[in-house]
Amino acid sequence: MSARRAKAAMRYNTPAMALSIQHGYTETPQGRVHYAHAGQGRAVLLLHGIGCSTRSWEPVMPLVAERMSVYALDMLGHGDSDKPRLNEPNARFLVPDWADNLVSFMEANGLAKACVAGNAIGGTIAVDLAARRHELVERLALLSCPGWDSEAERVERWRNVQNRLEPDGSAKPQSPADVGRNFALVTEAAIEQSTDDRRRAGPWYGNTLQAQYAYDTPALAQRITAPTIVAYGGMDFLRDTAQPLLRAIQGARFVTVPEASHIMPFDAPEAVAQLLLDFFTA
């Protein structure tokens, strides 16, 4: 375990909580996947956003793990998971590829079914999994999931973000305003986490952005049968994209976490943990 991971485990291994976050790797056909795990009981998968990692979920995990078995994954191309070379044939990943990798992860870890919570593109990947593999998803929580239903808008947004990328697809250095777009408070911790996670993603940052804008989330969401909540932070720049998802998913419920922005688990871990526990254990 790296020094940073060991420090995270120690932070949550307190007498009050009596548990620690354990880290491991799962070999899948698509590559080796790093994950964090804590708790016992019904399985929960936690999926992070673009240019993030399991660290987004570490403040939430011990709280949910008091009642459930929680797995947070570094999606391929991010964190400590494998980063297949993007210049190889057929190397570019799209949203369904990450969803297929989730299936491989679940099979390798003996998870027949799970509750799934996804933040940002993690929510988009969760939509694809729930739409195509109904039998694997017990309940679905979409946190700050982009809900654009217009191809023209998605294409325009992709054009607008390309000036934030280096020629190889890596993220350019962020200004405090850039960090403030995703986090409720521009703290030293938020800047350090965001900068380090984007650096580790490298060219996969741009590939993942492009995959998000190429995916019609509401169109696939119409096929979801699992009970679903659609949640956004009160300061989230994507909050106005909720309606297409709510129209697409029968019975979906809208929730607001006022104190959060786009990276909801980092901004409001206690509120997000309670939201997930209330929904997943109902």
Backbone hydrogen bonds, N-H to C=O, Kabsch-Sander energy under -0.5 kcal/mol:
donor,donor_aa,acceptor,acceptor_aa,energy
6,A,2,S,-2.8
7,K,3,A,-2.2
8,A,4,R,-1.9
9,A,5,R,-2.4
10,M,6,A,-2.4
11,R,7,K,-1.9
12,Y,8,A,-1.2
13,N,9,A,-0.9
14,T,12,Y,-1.7
18,A,14,T,-3.6
19,L,12,Y,-0.6
22,Q,20,S,-0.6
22,Q,37,H,-2.9
24,G,35,Y,-2.4
26,T,33,V,-2.5
28,T,31,G,-1.0
31,G,28,T,-1.1
33,V,26,T,-3.1
34,H,32,R,-0.5
35,Y,24,G,-2.5
36,A,72,A,-2.8
37,H,22,Q,-3.1
38,A,70,V,-1.8
40,Q,65,A,-0.6
44,V,69,S,-2.4
45,L,115,C,-2.7
46,L,71,Y,-2.8
47,L,117,A,-2.5
48,H,73,L,-0.6
52,C,49,G,-1.6
56,S,53,S,-1.9
57,W,54,T,-1.5
58,E,54,T,-0.9
60,V,57,W,-1.2
61,M,57,W,-2.2
63,L,60,V,-0.8
64,V,60,V,-1.9
65,A,61,M,-2.9
66,E,63,L,-0.6
67,R,64,V,-1.9
68,M,64,V,-1.2
69,S,42,R,-2.6
70,V,38,A,-3.2
70,V,68,M,-0.8
71,Y,44,V,-3.0
72,A,36,A,-2.5
73,L,46,L,-1.9
74,D,34,H,-2.7
75,M,73,L,-0.8
77,G,82,D,-2.5
78,H,75,M,-2.0
81,S,78,H,-2.0
82,D,32,R,-2.9
88,E,85,R,-1.0
91,A,88,E,-1.7
97,D,94,L,-1.1
98,W,94,L,-1.5
99,A,95,V,-2.0
100,D,96,P,-2.4
101,N,97,D,-1.9
102,L,98,W,-1.8
103,V,99,A,-1.7
104,S,100,D,-2.0
105,F,101,N,-2.4
106,M,102,L,-2.8
107,E,103,V,-2.5
108,A,104,S,-2.4
109,N,105,F,-1.5
110,G,107,E,-1.2
111,L,106,M,-2.9
112,A,110,G,-0.8
114,A,136,L,-2.2
115,C,43,A,-2.5
116,V,139,R,-2.6
117,A,45,L,-2.9
118,G,141,A,-2.3
119,N,47,L,-2.7
120,A,143,L,-2.6
122,G,119,N,-2.3
123,G,120,A,-1.3
124,T,120,A,-1.3
125,I,121,I,-2.7
126,A,122,G,-1.9
127,V,123,G,-2.2
128,D,124,T,-2.0
129,L,125,I,-2.4
130,A,126,A,-2.8
131,A,127,V,-2.3
132,R,128,D,-2.1
133,R,129,L,-2.6
136,L,133,R,-2.0
137,V,133,R,-0.6
137,V,134,H,-1.1
138,E,114,A,-2.5
138,E,136,L,-0.6
140,L,227,P,-2.5
141,A,116,V,-2.8
142,L,140,L,-0.5
142,L,229,I,-2.8
143,L,118,G,-3.0
143,L,141,A,-0.7
144,S,142,L,-0.6
144,S,231,A,-3.3
151,E,149,D,-0.5
154,R,150,S,-2.0
155,V,151,E,-2.6
156,E,152,A,-2.2
157,R,153,E,-2.4
158,W,154,R,-2.1
159,R,155,V,-2.1
160,N,156,E,-2.0
161,V,157,R,-1.7
162,Q,158,W,-0.8
162,Q,159,R,-0.6
163,N,160,N,-0.5
164,R,161,V,-2.1
165,L,162,Q,-1.4
166,E,170,S,-3.4
169,G,166,E,-2.4
172,K,164,R,-2.8
179,V,175,S,-2.0
180,G,176,P,-2.4
181,R,177,A,-0.8
181,R,178,D,-0.8
182,N,178,D,-0.5
182,N,179,V,-1.4
183,F,179,V,-2.1
187,T,185,L,-1.7
191,I,187,T,-2.3
192,E,188,E,-2.6
193,Q,189,A,-2.6
194,S,190,A,-2.4
195,T,191,I,-2.6
196,D,192,E,-2.4
197,D,193,Q,-2.5
198,R,194,S,-2.1
199,R,195,T,-2.1
200,R,196,D,-2.3
201,A,197,D,-1.6
202,G,198,R,-1.6
204,W,201,A,-2.0
205,Y,202,G,-2.0
206,G,169,G,-1.3
207,N,203,P,-1.7
208,T,204,W,-2.3
209,L,205,Y,-2.1
210,Q,206,G,-2.4
211,A,207,N,-2.0
212,Q,208,T,-2.1
213,Y,209,L,-2.1
214,A,210,Q,-1.2
215,Y,212,Q,-1.2
217,T,215,Y,-1.3
220,L,216,D,-1.5
221,A,217,T,-2.4
222,Q,218,P,-1.0
223,R,220,L,-2.1
224,I,221,A,-1.8
229,I,140,L,-2.0
230,V,253,R,-3.1
231,A,142,L,-3.2
231,A,229,I,-0.5
232,Y,255,V,-1.8
233,G,261,S,-0.5
234,G,257,V,-2.1
235,M,260,A,-2.5
236,D,233,G,-1.7
239,R,236,D,-1.5
241,T,238,L,-2.4
242,A,239,R,-1.4
245,L,241,T,-0.7
245,L,242,A,-0.6
246,L,242,A,-2.3
247,R,243,Q,-2.5
248,A,244,P,-1.5
249,I,245,L,-2.3
250,Q,248,A,-0.7
252,A,249,I,-2.0
253,R,228,T,-1.9
255,V,230,V,-2.2
257,V,232,Y,-2.3
260,A,257,V,-1.9
263,I,182,N,-2.7
264,M,262,H,-1.8
266,F,263,I,-0.7
267,D,263,I,-2.0
268,A,264,M,-2.6
272,V,268,A,-2.7
273,A,269,P,-2.7
274,Q,270,E,-2.3
275,L,271,A,-2.2
276,L,272,V,-2.6
277,L,273,A,-2.7
278,D,274,Q,-2.7
279,F,275,L,-1.9
280,F,276,L,-3.5
281,T,277,L,-2.0
282,A,279,F,-0.9
